[in-house]
Amino acid sequence: MAPIEKKKGFRHLLAAGGYSFQGFMRLLKEEAFRHELIGFVVGLVLFFLVGASAVQFMIFVILMLCLFGVEALNTAVEEIIDRVSPELSVEGRHAKDLGSFATFCLISSNFIYAVYVVFF
């Protein structure tokens, strides 16, 4: 098989955008990601209702983008583990659990921040 030709310049930027869109579409198939998107929308509405500042909105959006990124990485780890090691293994379980924990940490951070902005 011939090596893949790397695009350069503006073509690379367009290709990267396409890959990112494909990743987003793949992530939409994950129920956890859809729940996180709902949480994002609910958070934005709550922030609007309590009159959150622009800085508070920005921090929330940044935290949510971090969560979406970690969710994407967690999904990638799970797919690789399932492909490379379809049988159950301790290492595969650990990798999946660690990815899940990373996602949980960011969900917790987002929740704590949203509670702070809405109630305090």
N, C-alpha and C positions, 0 to 999 in steps of 0.2 A: 504494500500500500504506500502510495506517495505521501510525503509529508504535506500537511496543510499549509497553504500559502497564507502568511500573515498579511493583513491589510495594513496600510500606512496612511497617516494624515487624516483627512476628513472622512475617507472611507472607513478607517478604523473606528472613528467616533460614531458613525452611523451603524456599523456592525455591533459595536458595544451597546448602543441603545437598543438594537434589536434583541441581543442576548438578554439584556436586562428585562425587556418586555416579556420575552419567553419565560424567564425565571418568575416574573410576577404572575403570569398566567398559570404556571405550574403551581405556584404557592397558593393561588386561589382555590385549588382542589383540596387543600388541607383545611379540615374543619377548624383546627386550632387557630389558623391564620384568619379565617372568616370571623371567628369570635373576637379576635384582637382588633379587626377592622371595625366591628360593631362597637367595641369598647372605645375605640378612637373617636367615632362619631358621637357616641354618648358623652364622652369627655368634652369634646368641642362644644356641644350644646350646653352642658352644665357650666363650662367656663364662660360661655356667652351670657347665660342666665344670671350668674353671680357677678358679672361685670369684671372678669379677670383682665389684668393688664396685658398689653401687647407682649411684654417680656414673659409673663406667665404662659401665654399661648405658645410663644416660641419655644420655651423650655419643654412644654408638653409635646409639641410636635417633634422636637429633637429626640426626646425620650422614646416616643412611639416609633420614629424611624429606626432608632437603635434596636428596639424590640423586633420590628419587622426584619431587620438584617439578621439578628440572632436566630429568629424563627426560620429564615431561609437557610442559614448555615446548619441549624439543627435538622432540617428536612434533608439537606444534602448529605449530612453524616448518616442519617437513617437509610437513605437510598443506597449509599455506598456499602454500608454494612449488609443490607439485604442482598445486594448484588454479589459482593465478595464472599460473604459467609451466610448463605441462606439457612444453614442449620443453626440451632441455638448454641451460643458460646458465651462464656463469662466475659470475655473481652468485648464482644459485640454488645452485650447487655450493658456493660459499664460505659461504653461510648455513647449509647443511646441515653442512658440515665444522666450522664454528664451534660449532654446537649439539652435535655429536658430541664435540668437544674439551672443552666444558664438562662433559658427562657423564663423559668419561674422567677429568677432573681430580677429580671427586667420587668416582668408583670408586676411583681411586688413593688418595685421602685415607682412605676407609673401609678399604681393604686395609692401608695402613700402620698405621692406628690399631689394627685388629684384630690384626695381627702383634705390635705393641707390647704389647697387653694379654695376649695368649695366651702369648707367649714371654719377656717381660721383666717 
